[in-house]
Amino acid sequence: MDYSRSAMQVALRVVKAITEDRAPSPVDLRELRRLLPSVPDLPAAELACGVIHRVVELRAAEARKCLGEGA
């Protein structure tokens, strides 16, 4: 499984837990903090959103690169 897919899955599990009024898994929270070490003190929801944002940015950059190479 590639990095971006794994990161997205962890972040979405945390968001799902929060929306279901459950506490996110401590393992998932540790993983999010590892993935986004520059802001480890963010609340769980913001941390998950930050990881999702980073993954989307990485995927968009890869898509732009592919488009540029194909032109």
N, C-alpha and C positions, 0 to 999 in steps of 0.2 A: 504494500500500500504506500502510495507516495505521501510525502510530508504534508502537502496542502489538504489532501483528502482526510488524513488522520487528524490534523489540526481542526478542520471544519467539523468533523464528527464529534470530537471532544467538546468543542464550543457549543454545538447544537444540543448535546446532551445536557450541558449546564443550563442553557436557555430553557430547554424543555422542563427540567426539574424546577426551575424558578417559576415558570408559568403555571405549573401544577401545584404550586405552594409546597414544594418539597425542598429539602436542603440538597444542594448539588453534592456529588461524590467528592470526598476529600482528595481522592486520587486524580479525578478530573481537574479539580482546582489547582493542584500541584502542577499538573501538566500545562495548564494555561499559564501559570506563573513562569514556568520554564520557557514556554513559547514566547512570552512577552515580558522579558526580565526587566525592561526599562521602567515599568510601572507596576510593580508587584503589589502595591497597597490598594489597588482599585477594588471596588466591590465586585462581586462575582459577575453580575450582569454586564457591567462595563468592561470587565476583563474579557468575557466571552465575546462581546461586540468588537473589542479591539482586535482579537485574534481573527474573527470573521473578516473584519475590514482588511487586515494584513493579507489574508489569503486571497481575498477578492483583488486586491492591488497586485499581488504576485501573478495571479492568473491573467489579469488585464495586461500586465507588462509582457507576459509570455505571448499573448495573442497579438499584441502590437509588433513584437519582434518577428513572429511568424508571418504577419502580413507584410512587414517591411522586407523580409527575405524573399517573399513570393513576387514582389513587384518588379 
